[in-house]
Amino acid sequence: MAASISDIRLLLKVKVLPKSSASRRVFIMGGTGYIGTALIPILLERGHRVRALVRSGSKAKLPAECEVVSGDALDANSYRQLVRPADTFIHLVGVSHPSQSKAAEFRAIDLISAREAIDACAELGVHHFVYLSVAQPVPMMIMKDYIAVRVECEQMIQERHLNSTILRPGYVLGPGRRWPYALLPFYKVCEWLPFTRAAALRLGLVTLDQLILALVEAVESPAQGTRIVGVPEIRSAQLNLSSQATRQSA
């Protein structure tokens, strides 16, 4: 798989960060999607062992160093025996290009895949579950069906008492997702005004690089209980990774 310019730029950014002293075994579901294909090379560069669940025909999207296994994200029986020896499970499965017309798909794919993964991880005693959710609550219930499914999945994680990190980005800026850059001045103003600041920070835009680094930070700093990572924390992940590794080596 040929690396894009944005992938190379992120990899170079990561190379200058001090590495964690602990290598994780990571099982990723949704690794061939928009987020997963950017995340996996970074985890490998950081010294983690990665196993990705893929559908047949998708193996070419992933680096050769990534262990690829086949299974159905909607049926944990197809992959439960493949999760171990992972200590970290990352769930990235979701309907691509979500819109308000895809309510049925959100429940058939996003919800079912998460429920199966959550149940499997609870039964297996996986140490840390990482879930990509979405910023919430949202005024005027924009994308209400999409958000409702994410809220339901978060509730299931807590009901099964998984040690978990739940990331809640707003819109993710990156290759092929450039148009929201026009909204940045509006967001900056809203973040500055006292009466809109809290909502603007909670629902703010993040870059793909920032989200990838926040996922890496989640892997390298396993939560005890449930940790919610919002937009401000996602934006500061690069700084946190640097200071965290420095503390570990001190």
C-alpha positions as CSV (number, residue, x, y, z in Angstrom):
1,M,0.0,0.0,0.0
2,A,1.5,3.3,-1.1
3,A,1.7,6.0,1.6
4,S,0.1,9.3,0.9
5,I,1.8,12.7,1.5
6,S,-0.4,13.2,4.6
7,D,0.5,9.7,5.9
8,I,4.2,10.4,5.5
9,R,3.9,13.8,7.2
10,L,2.2,12.2,10.2
11,L,4.8,9.5,10.4
12,L,7.6,12.0,10.4
13,K,5.8,13.9,13.2
14,V,5.5,10.7,15.2
15,K,9.2,9.7,14.7
16,V,10.4,12.7,16.7
17,L,8.2,11.9,19.7
18,P,9.8,9.8,22.5
19,K,8.4,6.3,22.5
20,S,6.5,4.6,25.3
21,S,8.4,2.1,27.3
22,A,5.5,-0.4,27.2
23,S,4.6,-2.3,24.0
24,R,0.9,-3.1,23.6
25,R,-0.8,-5.9,21.8
26,V,-3.6,-4.2,19.9
27,F,-6.7,-5.8,18.2
28,I,-8.3,-3.4,15.7
29,M,-11.8,-3.7,14.2
30,G,-12.3,-1.3,11.4
31,G,-8.7,-1.0,10.5
32,T,-9.2,-0.6,6.8
33,G,-11.3,2.5,7.1
34,Y,-10.4,6.2,7.0
35,I,-9.1,6.3,10.6
36,G,-7.7,2.8,10.8
37,T,-5.4,3.0,7.7
38,A,-3.8,6.1,9.2
39,L,-3.6,4.7,12.7
40,I,-2.1,1.3,12.1
41,P,1.3,2.5,10.7
42,I,1.7,4.9,13.6
43,L,1.1,2.1,16.2
44,L,3.6,-0.1,14.4
45,E,6.1,2.7,14.3
46,R,5.6,3.2,18.1
47,G,6.6,-0.5,18.6
48,H,3.1,-1.9,19.3
49,R,1.9,-5.3,17.8
50,V,-1.2,-4.9,15.8
51,R,-3.7,-7.5,14.6
52,A,-6.5,-6.2,12.4
53,L,-9.9,-7.9,11.6
54,V,-10.7,-7.4,7.9
55,R,-13.1,-8.6,5.3
56,S,-11.7,-10.8,2.5
57,G,-10.1,-8.7,-0.2
58,S,-9.1,-5.8,2.1
59,K,-5.7,-7.1,3.3
60,A,-3.8,-5.0,0.7
61,K,-4.9,-1.8,2.5
62,L,-2.7,-2.6,5.5
63,P,1.1,-2.6,6.1
64,A,2.8,-6.0,5.8
65,E,3.9,-5.7,9.5
66,C,0.3,-5.8,10.6
67,E,-1.1,-9.2,11.3
68,V,-4.4,-9.6,9.4
69,V,-7.2,-12.0,10.4
70,S,-10.6,-12.5,8.8
71,G,-13.9,-12.3,10.4
72,D,-17.3,-10.6,10.5
73,A,-17.5,-7.5,12.6
74,L,-21.2,-8.1,13.1
75,D,-20.7,-11.6,14.6
76,A,-18.3,-12.0,17.5
77,N,-18.3,-15.8,17.1
78,S,-16.3,-15.3,13.9
79,Y,-13.4,-13.5,15.7
80,R,-13.7,-14.1,19.5
81,Q,-10.9,-16.7,19.4
82,L,-8.6,-14.3,17.5
83,V,-8.7,-11.4,20.0
84,R,-6.2,-12.9,22.5
85,P,-3.4,-12.2,23.4
86,A,-4.4,-8.5,22.8
87,D,-4.6,-6.3,25.9
88,T,-6.1,-3.4,23.9
89,F,-9.2,-3.5,21.6
90,I,-9.9,-0.6,19.3
91,H,-13.4,-0.3,17.8
92,L,-13.5,1.9,14.6
93,V,-16.3,0.3,12.7
94,G,-18.9,2.7,11.4
95,V,-20.9,3.6,8.3
96,S,-18.9,5.7,5.9
97,H,-20.0,9.2,5.1
98,P,-22.7,9.3,7.8
99,S,-25.8,11.3,7.0
100,Q,-29.3,11.7,8.4
101,S,-30.6,9.3,5.7
102,K,-28.6,6.3,7.1
103,A,-30.4,5.8,10.4
104,A,-31.1,2.1,9.7
105,E,-27.5,1.5,8.7
106,F,-26.2,3.0,12.0
107,R,-28.3,0.5,13.9
108,A,-27.5,-2.4,11.7
109,I,-23.7,-1.8,11.5
110,D,-22.4,0.7,14.1
111,L,-24.6,-0.6,16.9
112,I,-24.4,-4.3,16.2
113,S,-20.6,-4.3,15.7
114,A,-20.0,-2.4,18.9
115,R,-22.4,-4.6,20.9
116,E,-20.7,-7.8,19.7
117,A,-17.2,-6.3,20.4
118,I,-18.2,-5.1,23.8
119,D,-19.7,-8.4,24.9
120,A,-16.7,-10.3,23.5
121,C,-14.2,-8.1,25.3
122,A,-16.1,-8.4,28.6
123,E,-16.2,-12.2,28.3
124,L,-12.5,-12.4,27.5
125,G,-11.4,-9.9,30.1
126,V,-9.7,-7.6,27.7
127,H,-7.7,-5.0,29.7
128,H,-8.6,-1.9,27.7
129,F,-11.4,-1.0,25.2
130,V,-11.0,2.0,23.0
131,Y,-14.1,3.4,21.3
132,L,-14.5,6.1,18.8
133,S,-17.7,8.0,19.6
134,V,-18.7,11.5,18.6
135,A,-19.0,14.9,20.3
136,Q,-22.2,15.3,22.3
137,P,-24.7,16.7,23.1
138,V,-25.4,18.6,19.9
139,P,-27.7,21.6,19.6
140,M,-30.9,21.1,17.5
141,M,-30.2,17.3,17.4
142,I,-28.2,17.4,14.2
143,M,-27.4,13.8,13.1
144,K,-29.6,12.7,16.0
145,D,-29.7,9.0,14.9
146,Y,-26.0,8.8,14.5
147,I,-25.4,10.3,17.9
148,A,-28.1,8.2,19.5
149,V,-26.3,5.0,18.4
150,R,-23.0,6.3,19.8
151,V,-24.7,7.2,23.1
152,E,-26.2,3.7,23.3
153,C,-22.8,2.1,22.6
154,E,-21.2,4.2,25.4
155,Q,-23.9,3.0,27.8
156,M,-23.2,-0.6,26.9
157,I,-19.5,-0.1,27.6
158,Q,-20.2,1.2,31.0
159,E,-22.8,-1.4,31.8
160,R,-20.2,-4.2,31.1
161,H,-17.7,-2.4,33.3
162,L,-15.0,-2.3,30.8
163,N,-11.8,-0.3,31.4
164,S,-12.4,2.1,28.5
165,T,-11.3,5.2,26.7
166,I,-14.1,6.9,24.7
167,L,-13.0,9.5,22.2
168,R,-15.6,12.2,21.3
169,P,-14.3,14.2,18.3
170,G,-16.3,16.7,16.3
171,Y,-15.9,16.7,12.6
172,V,-12.5,15.2,11.5
173,L,-10.6,17.3,9.0
174,G,-8.2,15.5,6.6
175,P,-7.7,14.3,3.1
176,G,-11.0,14.4,1.2
177,R,-12.6,16.3,4.1
178,R,-11.4,19.9,3.4
179,W,-14.6,21.9,3.1
180,P,-15.1,22.4,6.9
181,Y,-11.9,24.4,7.0
182,A,-14.0,27.3,5.9
183,L,-15.8,27.1,9.3
184,L,-12.6,27.5,11.3
185,P,-12.9,31.3,11.7
186,F,-16.5,30.8,13.0
187,Y,-15.3,28.2,15.5
188,K,-12.5,30.4,16.7
189,V,-14.8,33.3,17.4
190,C,-17.2,31.0,19.3
191,E,-14.4,29.6,21.4
192,W,-13.4,33.1,22.3
193,L,-16.9,34.3,23.3
194,P,-17.8,33.4,26.9
195,F,-21.4,32.3,26.2
196,T,-20.5,30.0,23.3
197,R,-17.0,28.8,24.5
198,A,-18.0,25.6,26.2
199,A,-20.2,24.3,23.3
200,A,-17.6,25.4,20.7
201,L,-14.8,23.5,22.4
202,R,-17.0,20.4,22.9
203,L,-18.1,20.3,19.3
204,G,-15.0,21.7,17.7
205,L,-13.2,20.5,14.6
206,V,-10.1,18.2,15.0
207,T,-7.6,17.1,12.4
208,L,-7.0,13.5,11.4
209,D,-3.4,13.9,12.8
210,Q,-4.8,15.0,16.2
211,L,-7.3,12.1,16.3
212,I,-4.6,9.6,15.4
213,L,-2.3,10.8,18.1
214,A,-5.2,10.8,20.6
215,L,-5.9,7.2,19.8
216,V,-2.2,6.4,20.3
217,E,-2.2,8.2,23.6
218,A,-5.2,6.0,24.6
219,V,-3.4,2.9,23.7
220,E,-0.3,3.9,25.7
221,S,-2.2,5.2,28.7
222,P,-4.8,2.5,29.5
223,A,-7.8,3.8,31.5
224,Q,-9.0,2.4,34.8
225,G,-12.7,2.7,34.7
226,T,-14.1,4.9,31.9
227,R,-12.2,7.9,30.5
228,I,-13.9,10.4,28.2
229,V,-11.6,12.2,25.8
230,G,-13.2,15.3,24.3
231,V,-12.1,17.8,21.6
232,P,-9.6,19.8,23.8
233,E,-7.9,16.6,25.0
234,I,-7.7,15.3,21.4
235,R,-6.1,18.5,20.3
236,S,-3.5,18.3,23.0
237,A,-2.6,14.6,22.5
238,Q,0.8,15.3,20.8
239,L,2.0,17.3,23.8
240,N,0.7,14.7,26.2
241,L,2.5,11.8,24.4
242,S,5.7,13.7,24.6
243,S,5.5,14.5,28.3
244,Q,4.1,11.1,29.2
245,A,7.1,9.3,27.5
246,T,9.5,11.7,29.2
247,R,8.0,10.8,32.6
248,Q,8.2,7.1,32.0
249,S,11.9,7.3,31.1
250,A,12.8,9.5,34.0
